[in-house]
């Protein structure tokens, strides 16, 4: 692209000094930071680490309204990544650890490996001046929408994440719970699913003039619809493994007619609750012969197109209960896939919490999570639509010394080769080799 690559600090000296007061502080080699080796990716002189096909991308510190620093590096969680092209990207941050009381941030990138600035700082950006954190991003016909803590507020970018404007989601201040899915269908209707399982529809885009109608919430009193049809799901959507990964557990087709979320609560069978009438009614579809006790809800539901999708689950507190299923008919039926053998090992303590697919094709997708008592990063890739999976986690091992642990929460693919994964402690990694 004719652009000179810029090397910027992974953590500043101020952030490093503060981080080193914690029990997880690294051993440093003097003021210059830890000394790197061929097998580990560590911070040397504050420069980003590059090992194999991966680059650790530094995120930026923030500033509160009182001008105090917000130490997002090594603290905030990367919960969302989106790229329009290799020169226009944005990440969503959720406050954690030392930044939990200051909120997260929306930061933009001008290259695959360079965070150039902050579009919106979370400190004071929320409802009535409260601090805000973001849990994901959605590319919609209106623009790029960031999902914040306050469902009444709409965070919208029309310039690929360089800036965000704040307005209200509706005229009546409902929905007011955090959004996990928000997009328009091919007919122009807008669909929203919130963090407490309400499914909503609006004939107009979200904004001060929008009016939303709730179409589904079987756990409400009275329920919606009332009565809940016989044979329909009796429970609504509940979060995935982590609250800030739940946007990966709900899906809507391009025409807005087919929707689904995970099933497996209240001793129900593992599977999905599926709607084919635009969210008016959801009925259970069970996975065939799930492992474990057979009532474990999937944490990941991700689709490559309207027909081809993947559902997966692994929980680090359960042995022998991990699974992955695929569908080629929009979730009407499911077929078991094969996870790597490591997920069958006793005591592996592995979790799968999010997934993403390369656009424009149905074969290449990824799953991310973590494993072990030291929270090693997990990255799996399929090249056959989810039937089989390759474990690429070994390539992430050098970055354990960079972030001290690598709990992954999100990922994004611009194409089959350029991918980003993010997670706890400000972890943001980039590969131009599809994760290899």
Number of C-alpha atoms within 10 A of each C-alpha: 6 4 6 6 9 8 14 18 17 26 24 18 15 12 18 18 13 13 19 14 10 9 7 11 14 18 11 14 12 9 11 12 18 19 15 16 9 8 11 18 26 29 23 19 18 20 18 21 23 18 17 14 15 23 21 27 26 27 30 24 22 25 17 15 11 7 8 9 15 26 27 31 24 25 25 30 33 32 30 29 25 25 24 14 14 14 15 17 23 26 27 26 32 30 30 20 15 16 23 18 16 27 28 33 29 27 25 28 24 17 18 21 25 21 19 18 18 21 18 22 24 28 24 15 20 19 14 7 10 15 20 25 32 27 28 27 25 19 18 16 14 13 17 22 22 27 26 27 21 20 21 23 28 22 21 23 19 15 12 21 26 20 17 20 12 14 14 21 24 23 15 14 17 18 24 17 19 19 27 29 23 23 23 25 16 11 10 15 15 21 25 22 26 23 21 16 23 23 25 24 22 18 15 16 23 24 17 16 13 18 20 24 15 19 16 24 27 24 17 14 8 11 13 18 15 12 9 18 13 8 10 15 22 20 18 20 25 21 22 24 22 11 12 24 23 26 30 26 28 25 22 27 19 15 14 23 14 20 24 25 29 29 30 19 17 10 12 17 21 25 29 28 25 26 23 18 12 20 23 17 22 28 18 23 20 21 24 15 12 19 15 13 12 18 20 25 26 29 30 29 28 24 26 19 16 16 14 19 25 28 30 27 24 27 23 20 11 15 18 16 19 22 22 25 24 24 20 18 12 21 25 16 15 22 15 20 17 14 21 11 9 12 22 15 11 10 16 18 20 27 26 28 30 28 29 24 28 20 16 11 14 19 19 23 28 28 28 25 28 26 22 14 12 13 19 22 26 25 25 20 25 18 15 12 24 28 18 16 23 14 19 17 19 12 17 23 19 21 26 18 17 24 25 18 21 27 25 30 29 29 26 22 23 17 16 19 15 19 26 27 27 29 27 26 23 28 28 26 24 22 21 18 13 21 25 17
